[in-house]
Amino acid sequence: MDPRVHLDQIKQSWQPPKELECARPREVGLTLAGKTIAGMAITTLLGGLIGGLILFVNASRDNEMRGRILNSGLDVRGEISRCWTSGSDPVRYWVEYVYQVEGQAHLGRLSTKRNSWMDLQRTGSLKIRYLPEDPQRHLAVGYEPDVPPLVVFALVAGVLILVEGLFMRIITMQRRLLAEGRPAPAMVTKIGRTADHGKKIVHYVFKDLGGRLIDGKSGPQRNPPAIGSILNVIYEPDNEKHNRIYPLALVKTKMD
């Protein structure tokens, strides 16, 4: 059936959901899914920022200590005491060593690549640089652990803020649509598939207040309605392309 004709016939008897008949802007709240997503966004942002701050402070401290050892440290020879591996995918190569400072033995260990690990087994020793006032603080020269640049933590924080902003933007758009949108009957015209073919996409058409035929589509669904079915949709009066099948996933009217 021609969607335009079918929609004209349906509109004679169609009634919008009761909660959408009230004057706009409607009072809107979050559904359980909306509250969950908003909570996850805020928790992710706060947790990421706090975790990033802790990592930033630790990395700054490690960078400072590394510089002190390299600039004012003393060198001594360390003897390899043990070599072993751990894990299987990937394999990690470990070396344990002992170095002496003023007659006192200090123990250290490092993880390195396979070729370096084999070289250390052959040579049996490596150079250690330690902090004179605290010999436990040291570096195995040539095997210093990588310290990520401090800018990495700023980038991580920026990504978290962006992700949180995207979540909140989705909620805000649905909130605005429900508060200001007009309801209309829509006819299902096609059922598509997602890229992974796991779920289906509902394509539909509806008429705006001026009688124009507007296309829309849903997010992925497991059990879509049949082609030709009539759905309730809601659309922005000034931007009909922004429309969704009603009810919305993340927001609801205070009358619900």
Residue pairs with C-beta under 8 A, 6 or more apart in sequence:
1 228
3 187
3 189
3 205
3 213
4 207
4 213
6 187
6 228
7 185
7 186
7 187
7 205
7 206
7 207
7 213
8 207
10 185
10 187
10 230
11 185
11 207
14 185
14 230
16 183
16 184
16 232
17 183
17 232
17 246
17 247
18 255
19 26
19 253
19 255
19 256
20 26
20 183
20 234
20 246
20 253
22 253
22 255
24 179
24 180
24 181
25 179
25 180
26 178
26 179
26 180
26 253
26 254
26 255
27 179
27 253
27 254
27 255
28 175
28 178
28 179
28 251
28 252
28 253
28 254
29 251
29 252
29 253
29 254
30 38
30 171
30 250
30 251
30 252
31 248
31 249
31 250
31 251
31 252
33 249
33 250
34 171
34 174
34 249
34 250
34 251
37 167
37 170
37 171
37 250
38 167
38 168
38 171
40 167
41 163
41 164
41 167
41 168
42 164
44 160
44 163
44 164
45 160
45 161
45 163
45 164
48 156
48 157
48 160
49 157
49 160
52 153
52 156
52 157
52 160
53 153
55 153
56 150
56 153
59 147
59 148
59 150
59 153
60 150
62 147
63 147
63 150
65 131
65 137
66 139
66 144
66 147
68 131
69 129
69 130
69 131
69 137
69 138
69 139
70 129
70 139
72 131
72 132
73 129
73 130
73 131
73 132
73 138
73 139
74 129
74 130
74 132
75 127
75 128
75 129
75 141
76 99
76 100
76 101
76 127
76 128
76 129
76 130
77 99
77 125
77 126
77 127
77 128
78 97
78 98
78 99
78 108
78 125
78 126
78 127
78 128
78 140
79 97
79 98
79 99
79 124
79 125
80 95
80 96
80 97
80 120
80 121
80 123
80 124
80 125
80 126
81 96
81 97
81 98
81 107
82 95
82 96
83 93
83 94
83 95
83 96
83 117
83 120
83 121
84 94
85 91
85 92
85 93
85 94
86 92
86 94
91 114
92 111
93 111
93 112
93 113
93 114
93 116
93 117
94 109
94 110
94 111
94 117
95 109
95 110
95 111
95 112
95 117
95 120
95 126
96 107
96 108
96 109
97 107
97 108
97 109
97 110
97 125
97 126
97 128
97 140
98 105
98 106
98 107
98 108
99 105
99 106
99 108
99 128
99 130
99 138
100 106
101 130
101 135
102 135
104 135
106 130
106 135
106 136
106 138
108 128
108 138
108 140
110 140
110 143
110 145
112 120
112 143
116 143
120 126
126 140
126 141
126 142
126 143
127 140
127 141
127 142
128 138
128 139
128 140
128 141
129 138
129 139
129 141
130 136
130 137
130 138
130 139
131 137
131 138
170 250
171 250
171 251
173 242
174 244
174 248
174 249
174 250
174 251
175 250
175 251
176 236
177 234
177 235
177 236
177 242
177 243
177 244
177 248
178 234
178 248
178 251
178 252
178 253
180 236
180 237
181 234
181 235
181 236
181 237
181 243
182 208
182 209
182 234
182 235
182 236
182 237
183 232
183 233
183 234
183 246
184 206
184 207
184 208
184 232
184 233
184 234
184 235
185 206
185 230
185 231
185 232
185 233
186 204
186 205
186 206
186 216
186 230
186 231
186 232
186 233
186 245
187 204
187 205
187 206
187 228
187 229
187 230
187 231
188 202
188 203
188 204
188 224
188 225
188 226
188 227
188 228
188 229
188 230
188 231
189 203
189 204
189 205
189 227
190 203
190 227
191 200
191 201
191 202
191 203
191 224
191 227
192 200
192 201
192 203
192 217
193 199
193 200
193 201
194 200
194 201
194 220
198 220
199 220
199 221
199 222
200 220
200 221
200 222
200 224
201 217
201 218
201 219
201 220
201 221
201 224
202 217
202 218
202 221
202 224
202 225
202 231
202 245
203 215
203 216
203 217
204 215
204 216
204 217
204 218
204 231
204 233
204 245
205 213
205 214
205 215
205 216
206 213
206 214
206 216
206 233
206 235
206 243
207 213
207 214
208 214
208 235
208 240
209 237
212 240
214 235
214 240
214 241
214 243
216 233
216 235
216 241
216 243
216 244
216 245
218 224
218 244
218 245
219 249
225 231
231 245
231 246
232 245
232 246
233 243
233 244
233 245
233 246
234 243
234 244
234 246
234 248
235 242
235 243
235 244
236 242
236 243
247 256
